[in-house]
Amino acid sequence: MKLLKADIKAYRNLKEGTVEFTDGINVIWGDNAQGKTNLLEAIYVFARGKPYRMKKETDVIPFSESSAGVDIVYESFGREVPMSVYYRRGEKRKMKISGGEVTRASEFIGNFRAVMFCPDHLSIIKDSPSQRRLFLDVAISQTDKKYVYMLKKYTQILAQRAALIKDAAESKSTNYGVFDVLAQQIAIPCRYVTERRMAYCEKLGAYMATSIDEMSEGKEKASAEYSFDTSLSEMTDEAFYKLFCDNVDKEIQYKMNLYGVQRDDIEIMLNGKSSRFYCSQGQQRSLSLAAKLAEGEIAKEETGEYPVYLFDDVLSELDSKRASYLLSKLGERQVIITSCNEELFSPFGVSNKINICSGRIK
């Protein structure tokens, strides 16, 4: 997969402009706070379905404008595909693929695929379980449209259960019939999400192990395993139904959902020990880098082509050894990377340099 161009109408501090991309390494360079990261975010919207740094999507609209929008054209298996997304204050976003409007995230996500790697991701190993679950959800969603649907359905039903649990706790009255219905509804998406995450983590662990072995010259061994509720005897819809149906009184006592995929995690180990508690900062950064490289390899395995790699100023956060390893692994891929120093990439055969100054693409 290759991104051919991005046409910015307005996005955060970015002014109207068009940027074209080539094979290999594309460097977006300029001083801090000029709009480099905003350009990567505008591109990543097409992979994730929404801005990754914003709570409200309309926050991407510049203060001086009433709307924001981005068009891209990417190439996949020799076919050029246009996509667009537009935001207007007080209105729902508009998304298009090949000129046709789509209304569901599951229709939009999974067409253009990208791996995003920014300084925040370097702490994915030591961050909270929610960040590792988000990593899984974003990665799997790009290769499995059904996962997008199932995860959304699960989240909606979970919110209904939370409200019902709260009402039962406050009123001291429990409608077990409604809980039973919700248990039947939530069991199927919960089982599907769990199975997909487990399968993904199996591949993730294998690719991470290879990268860590190469980075450490065979001195360190890594693994990744999906950590979920061990009270489940089997992965069936009936088992998940019982999990949600048999623990209602306990959940009402604690006034919260106590079970489900929203409580799961990835257990990442290095040399047989938990990476969260027993790894140095350098080791954790190596594992974070390995996880992101694995994300790209899994996408290639499941779709037949590499995604586009978006790197936001990560070389300044990596030592020379890890930086060299990263760039050495990206030979067949298209890379779009930001930096304050355009000369930093000279030894690696940069194919395209793009300067951004005060939000203007030059």
C-alpha positions in Angstrom: 0.0 0.0 0.0 1.2 3.5 -0.8 -0.1 7.0 -0.1 0.1 9.1 -3.3 -1.1 12.5 -2.0 -3.0 14.4 0.6 -5.0 17.5 -0.1 -5.5 19.6 3.0 -8.5 22.0 3.0 -7.9 23.0 6.6 -6.8 20.9 9.6 -5.8 22.3 13.0 -3.1 24.8 12.1 -2.5 23.5 8.6 -3.5 25.8 5.7 -4.9 24.7 2.4 -2.3 22.8 0.4 -1.4 19.5 -1.4 1.5 17.2 -0.6 2.6 14.3 -2.8 4.4 11.2 -1.5 6.8 8.7 -3.1 8.1 5.2 -2.3 10.6 4.8 0.4 11.3 7.4 3.1 9.4 10.7 3.0 10.6 13.3 5.5 8.3 16.0 6.8 10.7 18.6 8.3 10.5 22.0 10.0 10.7 23.6 13.4 8.5 22.6 16.4 4.9 23.7 16.4 4.7 24.2 12.6 2.2 21.5 11.8 4.3 18.4 11.1 2.4 16.2 13.6 -0.9 17.6 12.4 -0.2 16.4 8.9 0.5 12.9 10.2 -2.7 13.0 12.2 -4.7 14.1 9.2 -3.4 11.1 7.3 -4.0 8.7 10.2 -7.6 9.6 10.4 -8.2 7.5 7.3 -6.7 4.4 9.0 -8.2 4.9 12.5 -11.5 6.6 11.5 -11.0 9.5 13.9 -8.3 11.9 15.1 -6.1 10.1 17.6 -5.3 13.2 19.8 -8.7 14.8 20.0 -11.7 14.1 22.3 -14.0 16.1 20.1 -13.6 15.6 16.3 -14.5 19.2 15.6 -11.4 20.3 17.5 -9.5 19.7 14.2 -11.4 22.8 12.8 -9.2 25.9 13.0 -10.5 28.7 15.2 -10.8 31.0 12.2 -12.7 28.4 10.0 -16.1 26.8 10.1 -15.0 23.5 8.6 -12.0 21.3 8.1 -11.3 18.6 5.6 -8.7 16.2 4.0 -8.7 14.3 0.8 -6.2 11.5 0.1 -5.4 9.2 -2.8 -3.7 5.9 -2.0 -2.7 2.9 -4.1 -3.6 -0.7 -3.2 -2.7 -3.7 -5.4 -2.3 -1.3 -8.4 -5.6 0.5 -7.9 -5.9 4.1 -7.0 -8.5 4.9 -4.3 -9.7 8.4 -3.3 -11.0 9.0 0.3 -12.1 12.1 2.1 -13.3 13.3 5.5 -14.9 16.6 6.3 -15.9 18.3 9.6 -18.3 21.2 10.1 -19.3 22.7 13.4 -22.6 21.5 14.6 -22.8 18.7 12.0 -21.8 15.1 11.8 -18.6 14.3 10.0 -18.8 13.3 6.3 -16.7 10.4 5.0 -16.3 9.3 1.4 -14.6 6.4 -0.4 -14.3 6.6 -4.2 -16.7 9.5 -4.2 -19.5 7.6 -2.4 -20.5 8.7 1.1 -20.3 6.1 4.0 -21.9 6.5 7.3 -20.5 3.6 9.3 -17.0 3.4 10.8 -16.8 -0.3 9.8 -17.2 0.8 6.1 -14.5 3.5 6.4 -11.9 1.8 8.5 -9.7 -1.0 6.9 -9.4 0.6 3.4 -6.3 2.7 3.9 -4.1 1.0 6.5 -1.3 2.7 8.5 1.0 2.1 11.5 1.3 5.2 13.6 4.4 5.5 15.9 4.9 8.5 18.1 6.8 9.3 21.3 3.7 8.5 23.4 3.8 4.9 22.0 7.3 4.4 23.5 5.6 4.0 26.9 3.0 1.6 25.7 4.7 -1.2 27.7 4.5 0.6 31.0 1.3 2.5 30.4 -2.1 1.4 31.7 -3.9 -1.7 30.3 -6.3 0.6 28.5 -3.5 1.8 26.2 -2.5 -1.7 25.3 -6.2 -2.6 24.6 -6.4 0.5 22.4 -3.3 -0.6 20.5 -5.0 -4.0 19.8 -8.3 -2.5 18.8 -6.8 0.0 16.4 -4.5 -2.6 14.8 -7.2 -5.4 14.5 -9.8 -3.0 13.2 -7.7 -2.2 10.1 -7.7 -5.8 9.0 -11.1 -7.0 10.3 -14.2 -4.9 9.6 -16.4 -7.3 11.6 -14.2 -6.5 14.6 -15.1 -2.8 14.3 -18.8 -3.7 14.4 -18.5 -6.2 17.2 -16.5 -3.9 19.4 -18.9 -1.1 18.9 -21.9 -3.3 19.7 -20.1 -4.7 22.8 -19.3 -1.1 24.0 -22.9 0.0 23.6 -24.4 -3.0 25.5 -21.7 -2.6 28.2 -22.9 1.0 28.7 -26.5 -0.2 29.0 -25.4 -2.7 31.7 -23.5 0.0 33.6 -26.7 2.2 33.7 -28.8 -0.8 34.8 -26.3 -1.8 37.5 -26.3 1.8 38.9 -30.1 1.9 38.9 -30.3 -1.4 40.7 -27.8 -0.3 43.3 -29.7 2.9 44.0 -33.2 1.5 44.0 -32.3 -1.8 45.8 -34.4 -3.6 43.2 -33.0 -5.8 40.5 -34.7 -6.7 37.2 -32.9 -10.0 36.5 -34.9 -10.5 33.3 -33.4 -7.4 31.7 -29.9 -8.5 32.8 -30.5 -11.9 31.2 -31.4 -10.3 27.9 -28.3 -8.1 28.0 -26.2 -11.1 28.9 -27.4 -12.9 25.8 -26.8 -9.8 23.6 -23.3 -9.1 24.9 -22.0 -12.7 24.9 -21.5 -13.0 21.2 -19.5 -9.7 20.6 -17.5 -10.4 23.8 -16.5 -13.9 22.6 -15.6 -12.5 19.2 -13.4 -9.7 20.5 -11.7 -12.0 22.9 -10.9 -14.6 20.3 -9.6 -12.0 17.8 -7.4 -10.3 20.4 -6.0 -13.7 21.5 -5.2 -14.7 17.9 -3.6 -11.3 17.3 -1.4 -11.5 20.4 -0.2 -14.9 19.3 1.2 -13.4 16.1 2.3 -10.2 18.0 4.4 -12.3 20.4 6.1 -14.2 17.5 7.1 -11.1 15.6 8.2 -9.2 18.7 10.4 -12.2 19.7 12.2 -12.0 16.3 12.8 -8.2 16.6 14.0 -8.4 20.2 16.3 -11.3 19.3 17.8 -9.2 16.4 18.1 -6.0 18.5 19.8 -7.8 21.4 21.9 -10.1 19.2 20.3 -13.1 20.7 20.7 -12.0 24.3 17.0 -11.4 25.1 13.8 -13.2 24.6 10.4 -11.6 24.4 6.8 -12.9 24.4 3.3 -11.4 24.3 0.1 -13.1 25.5 -3.5 -12.0 25.9 -4.5 -11.8 29.5 -8.3 -12.3 30.1 -10.7 -13.6 32.8 -9.3 -17.0 33.9 -12.7 -18.0 35.3 -13.9 -18.8 31.8 -13.8 -22.6 31.2 -14.2 -22.3 27.4 -14.5 -19.8 24.6 -18.2 -20.2 23.8 -21.1 -17.9 23.6 -22.7 -19.9 26.5 -19.6 -19.4 28.7 -19.7 -15.7 28.2 -23.4 -15.6 28.7 -23.0 -17.3 32.1 -20.1 -14.9 33.0 -22.4 -11.9 32.6 -25.6 -13.6 34.0 -24.2 -15.3 37.1 -22.4 -12.3 38.6 -25.1 -9.7 38.6 -25.5 -9.4 42.4 -21.7 -9.0 42.8 -21.6 -6.3 40.1 -24.5 -4.4 41.8 -22.7 -4.6 45.1 -19.6 -3.0 43.5 -21.7 -0.7 41.3 -19.8 -1.5 38.1 -19.2 -3.9 35.3 -16.7 -6.4 36.7 -16.3 -8.7 33.7 -15.6 -8.4 30.0 -12.9 -7.4 27.5 -12.7 -3.9 28.9 -10.7 -5.4 31.8 -8.2 -7.5 29.7 -4.6 -6.8 29.0 -1.5 -7.9 27.1 1.1 -9.6 29.2 4.5 -8.7 27.6 7.4 -10.6 29.0 11.2 -10.1 28.6 13.4 -13.0 29.6 10.5 -14.6 31.5 9.7 -11.5 33.6 7.0 -8.8 33.4 8.2 -6.0 31.2 6.1 -3.5 33.2 8.0 -4.1 36.4 11.4 -5.6 35.6 12.6 -3.9 32.4 14.8 -0.8 32.1 13.6 2.2 30.1 15.8 1.1 27.2 14.3 -2.4 27.2 10.8 -1.0 27.3 11.5 1.2 24.3 12.9 -1.8 22.4 9.7 -3.7 23.2 7.5 -0.8 22.1 9.4 -0.5 18.8 9.1 -4.3 18.3 5.3 -4.1 18.9 4.9 -1.4 16.3 7.0 -3.3 13.7 5.0 -6.4 14.5 1.8 -4.5 13.8 3.0 -3.8 10.3 4.1 -7.4 9.7 0.7 -8.7 10.9 -1.1 -6.3 8.6 1.1 -7.6 5.7 0.3 -11.2 6.6 -3.4 -10.7 6.8 -4.0 -8.4 3.9 -1.1 -9.2 1.5 0.6 -5.7 1.5 2.4 -3.6 4.0 0.6 -0.6 5.5 2.0 3.0 5.3 4.3 3.8 8.3 3.8 7.1 10.0 6.6 8.1 12.4 6.2 11.2 14.4 9.7 12.4 15.6 10.6 9.0 17.1 14.2 9.1 16.1 14.9 11.9 18.6 13.5 9.5 21.3 15.6 6.5 20.2 19.3 5.9 20.7 21.4 5.4 17.6 21.3 1.6 17.8 17.5 1.4 17.9 17.1 4.2 15.3 19.3 2.3 12.9 17.5 -0.9 13.5 14.1 0.7 12.8 15.2 2.3 9.5 17.0 -0.9 8.4 13.7 -2.9 8.7 11.7 -0.6 6.4 13.2 -1.3 3.0 10.0 -2.5 1.2 7.7 0.0 3.0 6.5 3.5 2.5 7.6 5.7 5.5 6.4 9.2 6.3 8.4 10.5 9.1 8.6 13.9 10.9 11.8 15.6 12.1 13.2 19.0 13.0 16.4 18.0 11.3 16.1 17.0 7.6 19.8 16.0 7.4 19.3 13.3 10.0 18.0 10.9 7.3 20.6 11.5 4.6 22.4 8.2 5.2 19.2 6.3 4.7 18.3 7.3 1.2 15.5 9.8 1.6 13.3 9.8 -1.5 11.2 12.9 -0.7 11.5 16.0 1.6 8.5 18.1 2.6 8.9 21.4 4.5 6.2 22.8 6.7 6.4 26.3 8.1 3.6 28.1 10.0 1.1 25.5 8.8 2.0 25.9 5.1 3.2 22.9 3.1 6.2 23.9 0.9 
